[in-house]
Amino acid sequence: MTNERGPQVSSFGAAGSAGREAVDVKDNAMRSVSMRINTSDFGRIKVMAKRLRARESDVFRLLIKIGLADLAPLCDGAARGRDLIETWCAFGAAVTSYLALDVHAVDRVLNGDAENGAEVIDRDDVALLAMLNAPPRYLALRLKDLTGEEHAPERIREELAAYLRSKYSGLVNRT
């Protein structure tokens, strides 16, 4: 679809930023995407579509929209370090596990090419964020090494998020 000014253009990322390029979509045309999905996930899509009385393709699009909204800061090419902490605390375990990211890859995602500055996440904290899938007891011990305080393994993700919020943005955990 076009308007009187020509094709619709949407940009994602930060054009002209060191080593980062914007991705431009020059029209509103739908794109076909082929992907592999395991049987259990497809079964859940079918159940959801039936319950919502919607087509399976509409459910796929809905889930993509929800995922993109939840991970929106990762689409912002200018977001670095502290800008990504909330998103990573919420979804980092899934992203790290599913994409098999190691600590160096997590550091590249979170800090990118940012120099030492206020927005950069310390290497020790990146290491904690890279092991969100580690056994809770181990994660609690690693957090204790940094804070000097005991942390409950059963609430370690919440306590880690609170630690990072207070360290990088001054936010207080309200849960």
C-alpha positions in Angstrom: 0.0 0.0 0.0 1.2 3.5 -0.7 -0.1 6.9 0.1 0.1 10.1 -2.0 3.8 10.5 -0.9 4.8 7.0 -2.0 5.6 3.8 -0.3 5.5 3.5 3.5 9.0 3.3 5.1 9.7 2.0 8.5 13.2 2.0 10.0 14.5 -0.3 12.7 17.8 0.2 14.4 20.1 3.2 14.5 21.4 4.3 11.1 24.9 5.7 11.1 25.7 4.3 14.6 29.1 2.7 14.8 28.8 -0.7 13.2 25.0 -0.7 13.2 22.8 -0.3 10.2 19.1 0.5 10.0 16.8 -2.0 8.5 14.3 -0.3 6.2 11.0 -1.8 5.1 9.8 0.1 2.1 6.2 -0.9 1.8 3.3 -2.4 3.7 3.3 -5.7 1.8 2.8 -8.9 3.8 5.8 -11.2 3.8 5.6 -15.0 3.8 7.9 -16.7 6.3 8.7 -20.4 6.4 9.7 -21.8 9.8 10.0 -25.2 11.5 7.9 -25.6 14.7 7.8 -28.7 16.9 4.6 -30.7 17.2 3.7 -29.7 20.7 4.0 -26.0 19.9 1.9 -26.4 16.8 -0.7 -28.3 18.8 -0.8 -25.4 21.3 -1.3 -23.0 18.3 -4.2 -25.1 17.1 -5.8 -25.2 20.5 -5.4 -21.5 20.9 -6.8 -20.8 17.4 -9.8 -23.0 18.2 -10.5 -21.3 21.5 -10.1 -17.8 20.0 -12.1 -18.9 16.9 -9.3 -17.6 14.8 -7.2 -18.9 12.0 -3.9 -20.5 13.0 -2.1 -17.9 10.8 -3.7 -15.1 12.9 -2.5 -16.7 16.1 1.0 -16.9 14.7 0.9 -13.2 13.8 -0.5 -12.4 17.3 2.3 -14.3 19.0 4.9 -12.6 16.9 3.4 -9.1 17.7 3.4 -10.0 21.4 7.0 -11.2 21.3 8.1 -8.2 19.4 6.3 -5.9 21.9 7.9 -7.7 24.8 11.4 -7.6 23.2 11.0 -4.1 21.7 14.1 -2.7 23.4 16.2 -5.3 21.5 14.8 -3.8 18.2 16.2 -0.4 19.2 19.7 -0.2 17.8 20.5 2.7 20.2 19.5 0.8 23.3 22.6 -0.4 25.3 23.4 -1.7 28.7 21.1 -0.4 31.4 18.4 0.3 28.8 18.1 -3.5 28.3 18.2 -4.7 31.9 14.4 -5.0 32.5 13.9 -6.8 29.2 16.8 -9.2 29.8 15.6 -9.9 33.4 12.2 -10.8 32.1 13.2 -12.7 28.9 16.9 -13.3 29.1 16.6 -16.9 30.3 14.5 -17.9 27.3 16.6 -16.0 24.8 19.9 -17.3 26.2 18.6 -20.9 26.3 16.8 -20.9 23.0 19.6 -19.2 21.0 22.4 -20.9 23.0 24.1 -17.7 23.9 27.3 -17.7 26.0 28.5 -14.9 28.2 30.4 -13.2 25.4 27.3 -13.2 23.1 25.1 -11.9 26.0 27.7 -9.1 26.5 27.5 -8.2 22.8 23.7 -8.1 23.0 23.6 -6.0 26.1 26.6 -3.8 25.9 27.3 -3.9 22.1 30.0 -1.4 21.2 29.3 0.9 24.2 32.5 2.2 25.8 33.0 2.2 29.5 30.3 4.6 30.7 27.2 4.9 32.8 25.1 2.7 30.5 27.5 -0.2 30.4 26.7 -3.3 32.4 29.6 -4.6 34.4 31.2 -7.9 33.3 30.3 -9.7 36.5 26.6 -8.7 36.1 26.6 -9.8 32.5 27.9 -13.1 33.7 25.0 -13.4 36.1 22.6 -12.5 33.3 24.1 -15.1 31.0 23.4 -17.8 33.5 19.8 -17.2 34.3 19.2 -20.8 33.5 21.8 -22.1 36.0 20.5 -23.9 39.1 19.0 -21.3 41.4 21.3 -22.2 44.3 24.4 -21.6 42.1 23.0 -18.2 40.9 22.3 -17.3 44.5 25.9 -18.0 45.5 27.3 -15.9 42.6 25.0 -13.0 43.5 26.1 -13.3 47.2 29.8 -13.0 45.9 28.8 -9.6 44.5 26.5 -8.3 47.2 27.8 -9.9 50.3 24.2 -10.8 51.2 22.3 -14.1 51.4 19.7 -14.6 48.6 16.9 -17.1 48.6 17.4 -19.6 45.7 13.6 -19.9 45.2 13.4 -16.1 44.5 16.8 -15.6 42.9 15.5 -14.2 39.6 13.4 -11.6 41.4 16.3 -10.8 43.7 18.8 -10.5 40.8 16.4 -8.2 39.0 16.1 -6.0 42.2 19.9 -5.9 42.5 20.3 -4.8 38.9 17.5 -2.2 39.1 19.0 -0.7 42.2 22.5 -0.7 40.8 21.8 0.6 37.3 18.6 2.6 37.5 17.8 3.3 41.1 14.4 1.6 40.7 13.1 -0.2 43.8 11.5 -3.7 43.4 7.8 -3.3 44.1 6.9 -7.0 44.3 
